[in-house]
């Protein structure tokens, strides 16, 4: 854990030093940066969804099985019903 924090601190110091130098002050065309961000986002989400499907986890509840009252639990602190349902 110490190595992680040490390397993280080093990375922050190097980033600050490089940010303050003029040689690394490059102009960036924002549409290309936006397209790159969108590409990375969709590639990452594709991998995450494939991983979830591999382990039979579906994050969206469309078409999931429901078991009626068996899975309904009262909220914590909610008053109990008098008819025992």
Buried (B, 14 or more C-beta within 10 A) or exposed (E): EEEEEEEEEEEEEEEEEEEEEEEEEEEEEEEEEEEEEEEEEEEEEEEEBEEEEEEEEEEEEEEEEEEEEEEEEEEEEEEEEEEEE
